[in-house]
Amino acid sequence: MSVVLRPVRHDDLQIFEEEFSTPEGTGPYQWFGHQDPVRLRRAFAETGLLGDEGGTLTVCAGEEVAGRVEWFKGSWGRPVTSWCWTIAIGLRPGLRGRGIGTEAQRRLVAYLFDHTRAHRVQAFTDIANLAEQRALEKAGFEREGVVREAQWRGGRWHDQVLYSVLRPRG
């Protein structure tokens, strides 16, 4: 099955709203409570979900919308010199566990290195999310360590595992 990343289309928004607005849709590691229901549509109308500080692309598996990938700027010092991208992924429940996420994250990293000056792309996931840890490693990320109690979700703090991939030299 071919995995393709493309700009978000208006029709994708309904899928994202329906699939990622419940704990069952997001999965146990991405449910942060109910969100503003028009925030995504407002951002799409303003920027198409693509901007200088980050963006969102639709993940397609064959002809089917499988989910979305996102990236946003972070920094490890002064933002003008020490910024990097942090990426995230959300796949529809019925399409998880098929390698789509691994390939989508691999393609997103290549896209960011091809079209931005970033040297580092990072991702983090819950310490209990072994499937995403495997997907990141298969996509070329290296595990850097555990960030203790970094994410508030479900009424308590959760440890996160930090991964990164660096721009190839050459």
TIZA-590433 format. One record per residue: residue number from 1; x, y, z of N, C-alpha, C in turn. Coordinates in steps of 0.2 Angstrom, whole numbers. Example, Ala and Ser with C-alpha at 12.3 -4.5 7.8 and 13.67 -1.06 7.14 Angstrom:
BEGIN
- k;n.u;n.v;n.w;ca.u;ca.v;ca.w;c.u;c.v;c.w
- 1;66;-28;39;62;-22;39;66;-16;39
- 2;64;-11;35;68;-5;36;64;0;39
//
This chain:
BEGIN
- k;n.u;n.v;n.w;ca.u;ca.v;ca.w;c.u;c.v;c.w
- 1;4;-6;0;0;0;0;4;6;0
- 2;3;11;-5;7;17;-5;5;22;0
- 3;9;25;3;8;31;8;10;37;5
- 4;6;42;5;7;49;2;5;54;7
- 5;9;59;7;7;65;11;5;70;6
- 6;-1;74;8;-3;79;3;-6;85;8
- 7;-7;91;5;-10;96;9;-17;94;11
- 8;-19;97;16;-26;95;19;-31;98;14
- 9;-36;95;12;-42;97;8;-48;98;13
- 10;-52;102;11;-58;104;15;-62;98;17
- 11;-63;93;13;-66;87;14;-63;83;20
- 12;-56;84;21;-52;80;26;-54;82;33
- 13;-56;88;33;-58;91;40;-63;87;44
- 14;-69;85;40;-74;82;43;-71;75;46
- 15;-67;72;42;-64;65;44;-60;66;50
- 16;-56;72;50;-52;73;56;-56;75;62
- 17;-62;79;61;-66;80;67;-69;74;70
- 18;-72;70;65;-75;64;68;-71;59;71
- 19;-65;58;68;-61;52;70;-56;54;76
- 20;-55;61;77;-50;63;82;-53;67;87
- 21;-60;66;88;-63;70;93;-66;66;99
- 22;-64;60;100;-65;56;105;-59;52;108
- 23;-60;49;114;-54;45;116;-53;39;112
- 24;-59;36;109;-58;30;105;-55;32;98
- 25;-56;38;96;-53;40;90;-45;42;90
- 26;-44;45;95;-37;47;96;-32;42;99
- 27;-35;37;103;-31;32;106;-30;35;113
- 28;-27;30;117;-26;32;124;-20;37;125
- 29;-16;38;120;-10;43;122;-11;49;119
- 30;-16;51;115;-17;57;112;-24;61;114
- 31;-27;58;119;-34;61;121;-32;67;127
- 32;-33;73;125;-32;78;129;-38;82;131
- 33;-44;79;130;-50;82;132;-53;85;126
- 34;-60;88;127;-63;91;121;-60;97;119
- 35;-60;99;113;-57;105;110;-62;109;107
- 36;-60;115;105;-64;120;101;-66;117;95
- 37;-72;116;93;-74;112;87;-73;116;81
- 38;-72;122;81;-71;126;75;-64;128;74
- 39;-59;127;79;-52;129;78;-49;126;72
- 40;-50;120;70;-47;117;65;-49;120;58
- 41;-56;121;58;-58;125;52;-56;132;51
- 42;-56;135;57;-53;142;57;-46;143;54
- 43;-42;138;57;-35;138;55;-34;136;47
- 44;-39;131;45;-38;129;38;-40;135;34
- 45;-45;139;36;-48;145;32;-42;150;31
- 46;-39;151;37;-33;156;37;-27;154;33
- 47;-25;148;34;-18;146;32;-18;140;28
- 48;-23;136;27;-23;130;24;-19;125;28
- 49;-18;126;34;-14;122;39;-7;122;37
- 50;-4;127;34;3;127;32;5;134;34
- 51;11;134;38;14;141;39;21;140;41
- 52;24;146;43;31;146;45;32;143;51
- 53;28;142;56;29;139;62;27;132;63
- 54;24;129;57;22;122;57;17;121;52
- 55;14;115;52;9;113;48;6;106;49
- 56;1;105;44;-2;98;44;-3;96;37
- 57;-2;90;36;-3;86;30;-7;80;31
- 58;-11;79;26;-15;73;26;-11;67;24
- 59;-12;61;28;-9;55;26;-14;51;22
- 60;-12;49;16;-16;44;12;-13;37;11
- 61;-17;32;12;-14;25;11;-18;23;5
- 62;-15;23;-1;-19;21;-7;-23;27;-8
- 63;-30;26;-9;-34;32;-10;-38;34;-4
- 64;-37;31;2;-40;32;8;-36;37;12
- 65;-40;41;15;-37;46;20;-36;42;27
- 66;-30;41;29;-28;37;34;-27;41;41
- 67;-25;48;40;-24;52;46;-21;58;44
- 68;-17;61;49;-13;67;47;-6;67;51
- 69;-2;71;48;5;72;52;5;80;53
- 70;8;81;58;9;89;60;16;90;62
- 71;18;96;61;25;98;64;24;105;67
- 72;28;107;72;28;113;75;35;115;77
- 73;37;121;78;44;123;80;44;122;87
- 74;50;120;89;53;120;96;60;123;96
- 75;62;124;102;69;126;102;73;124;108
- 76;79;123;108;84;121;113;89;126;114
- 77;86;132;115;90;138;116;87;144;112
- 78;91;149;110;88;155;107;84;152;100
- 79;78;154;100;74;151;94;77;153;87
- 80;81;159;86;83;161;80;89;156;78
- 81;92;153;82;98;149;80;97;142;82
- 82;93;140;87;92;133;89;86;130;89
- 83;82;131;83;75;128;83;76;122;79
- 84;70;118;80;70;111;77;62;110;76
- 85;61;105;72;54;103;71;52;98;76
- 86;46;98;79;43;92;83;38;90;78
- 87;37;83;77;32;80;73;27;76;78
- 88;21;75;75;16;71;78;12;68;73
- 89;8;63;74;4;59;70;-2;57;73
- 90;-7;56;69;-14;54;71;-16;49;65
- 91;-17;43;67;-20;39;62;-27;36;64
- 92;-31;35;59;-38;33;60;-38;26;63
- 93;-42;24;68;-41;18;72;-41;12;68
- 94;-44;11;62;-44;5;58;-38;4;54
- 95;-34;9;54;-28;9;50;-21;9;53
- 96;-22;8;60;-16;8;64;-13;1;64
- 97;-6;0;65;-3;-6;65;-2;-9;58
- 98;-2;-5;53;0;-8;46;6;-5;43
- 99;10;-1;47;16;2;44;15;9;41
- 100;9;11;41;7;17;38;10;23;42
- 101;10;23;48;13;28;52;20;28;52
- 102;24;23;51;31;23;50;33;26;44
- 103;29;24;38;31;27;32;29;35;31
- 104;23;36;35;21;43;35;26;48;38
- 105;29;45;44;34;49;48;40;49;44
- 106;42;44;41;48;44;36;48;49;31
- 107;42;50;28;41;54;22;40;62;25
- 108;38;63;31;37;69;33;44;72;35
- 109;49;68;38;56;70;39;59;72;33
- 110;58;68;28;61;69;21;59;76;18
- 111;52;77;19;49;83;17;52;89;20
- 112;53;89;27;55;94;31;62;96;30
- 113;66;90;28;73;92;27;74;94;20
- 114;70;93;15;70;95;8;68;102;8
- 115;63;104;12;60;111;11;61;116;17
- 116;64;114;22;66;119;27;73;118;29
- 117;76;123;33;83;123;35;84;119;41
- 118;79;115;44;80;112;50;86;107;50
- 119;89;106;55;94;101;56;92;95;60
- 120;87;97;64;84;91;69;77;91;68
- 121;74;85;68;67;83;69;66;79;75
- 122;62;81;79;61;76;85;54;74;86
- 123;53;69;90;46;67;91;46;64;98
- 124;41;64;102;40;61;108;34;57;109
- 125;34;52;113;28;48;114;28;45;121
- 126;22;43;123;21;41;130;26;35;131
- 127;28;34;137;33;29;138;30;22;137
- 128;23;22;138;19;15;137;17;14;130
- 129;18;19;125;16;18;118;22;14;114
- 130;22;8;115;27;4;112;27;4;105
- 131;21;4;102;20;4;95;22;10;92
- 132;21;16;94;24;22;91;32;22;92
- 133;34;19;98;42;19;98;45;15;93
- 134;42;9;91;44;5;86;44;9;79
- 135;38;12;78;37;15;72;42;21;71
- 136;44;25;76;49;30;76;56;27;74
- 137;57;22;78;64;18;76;64;16;69
- 138;59;13;67;59;10;60;59;16;55
- 139;57;22;57;57;28;52;64;31;53
- 140;68;29;57;75;32;57;77;36;63
- 141;72;37;68;73;41;74;77;37;79
- 142;81;40;83;85;37;88;82;39;95
- 143;82;35;99;79;36;106;84;40;110
- 144;82;46;113;87;50;116;86;49;124
- 145;80;48;126;79;47;133;72;48;135
- 146;71;48;142;65;49;145;64;56;148
- 147;59;60;146;57;66;149;52;65;154
- 148;54;65;160;50;63;166;44;68;167
- 149;38;65;168;32;69;169;31;75;165
- 150;32;75;159;32;80;154;25;82;151
- 151;20;77;152;14;78;148;8;77;153
- 152;3;82;153;-3;81;158;-8;78;153
- 153;-11;73;155;-16;69;151;-20;65;156
- 154;-26;65;156;-31;60;160;-30;61;167
- 155;-29;67;169;-28;69;177;-22;67;180
- 156;-16;66;176;-10;64;179;-4;66;174
- 157;2;66;177;8;67;173;10;61;170
- 158;13;61;164;15;55;160;22;56;158
- 159;27;51;159;33;51;156;33;51;148
- 160;37;54;145;38;54;137;45;51;135
- 161;45;48;130;51;46;127;53;50;121
- 162;59;53;121;61;58;116;65;55;111
- 163;63;56;104;67;53;99;69;59;94
- 164;74;58;90;76;63;85;80;60;79
- 165;80;63;74;84;62;68;87;68;66
- 166;93;68;64;97;73;61;98;73;54
- 167;98;79;51;99;80;44;105;76;42
- 168;105;72;37;111;69;34;116;74;32
- 169;122;72;34;128;77;32;130;75;24
- 170;132;80;21;134;78;14;133;82;9
//
